[in-house]
Amino acid sequence: GAVVSQHPSWVICKSGTSVKIECRSLDFQATTMFWYRQFPKQSLMLMATSNEGSKATYEQGVEKDKFLINHASLTLSTLTVTSAHPEDSSFYICSAGSIDRVADTQYFGPGTRLTVL
Amino acid sequence: KQEVTQIPAALSVPEGENLVLNCSFTDSAIYNLQWFRQDPGKGLTSLLLIQSSQREQTSGRLNASLDKSSGRSTLYIAASQPGDSATYLCAVLIQGAQKLVFGQGTRLTINP
């Protein structure tokens, strides 16, 4: 149980294009979803927190107009990287939390590798 | 601001040895602490979660301890195996904010 999937697992795009990454909780309802970014050989940095049906809360230094987050249902959150540039190349990982599961536990997706040429 | 530090950054040991990974955090107001494993290019696998009221948790060959007052946690791996090679991350959940703050990780290599 508590499975989180991400799609795609990897994507290569040209500079200036937009890329959408999906995060789904497969067997539970996720009241809160989190998006992290991980640069090579570095740790995970929280980008934003999203609650179903409300606007995402972004961490300091993360551009909300560049990283659009939508959490339209209790099982799906999307991250759209708009006008991607090579410096946006990174590993993006989502996690999901639920009050129906172990309290304050986040379940992590497998990650999406984004490469911007 | 909560900061999490892991020492060492990298560790290489021969198979069969027992080893300890260290994690320290600056603010003791945490809800829990979690240890994860990450294989290259992959997501996170949760290993152990210790609630702030607990002192340790065990799972198989892994034992994690927590000393909240001193801001420290250790992950003990007994009888290491080559399959244990991975990056180990610790993370603390900030009280009231539901935010996980991660350390930089320890890259572990177990040599056959």
HADDOCK unambig.tbl for C-alpha pairs under 7 A between the chains (distance, minus, plus):
assign (segid A and resid 42 and name CA) (segid B and resid 104 and name CA) 5.92 0.50 0.50
assign (segid A and resid 43 and name CA) (segid B and resid 102 and name CA) 6.46 0.50 0.50
assign (segid A and resid 43 and name CA) (segid B and resid 103 and name CA) 6.33 0.50 0.50
assign (segid A and resid 43 and name CA) (segid B and resid 104 and name CA) 4.64 0.50 0.50
assign (segid A and resid 43 and name CA) (segid B and resid 105 and name CA) 6.59 0.50 0.50
assign (segid A and resid 44 and name CA) (segid B and resid 102 and name CA) 6.21 0.50 0.50
assign (segid A and resid 104 and name CA) (segid B and resid 98 and name CA) 6.76 0.50 0.50
assign (segid A and resid 108 and name CA) (segid B and resid 44 and name CA) 6.29 0.50 0.50
assign (segid A and resid 109 and name CA) (segid B and resid 43 and name CA) 6.32 0.50 0.50
assign (segid A and resid 110 and name CA) (segid B and resid 42 and name CA) 5.98 0.50 0.50
assign (segid A and resid 110 and name CA) (segid B and resid 43 and name CA) 4.10 0.50 0.50
assign (segid A and resid 110 and name CA) (segid B and resid 44 and name CA) 6.94 0.50 0.50
assign (segid A and resid 111 and name CA) (segid B and resid 42 and name CA) 6.61 0.50 0.50
assign (segid A and resid 111 and name CA) (segid B and resid 43 and name CA) 5.32 0.50 0.50
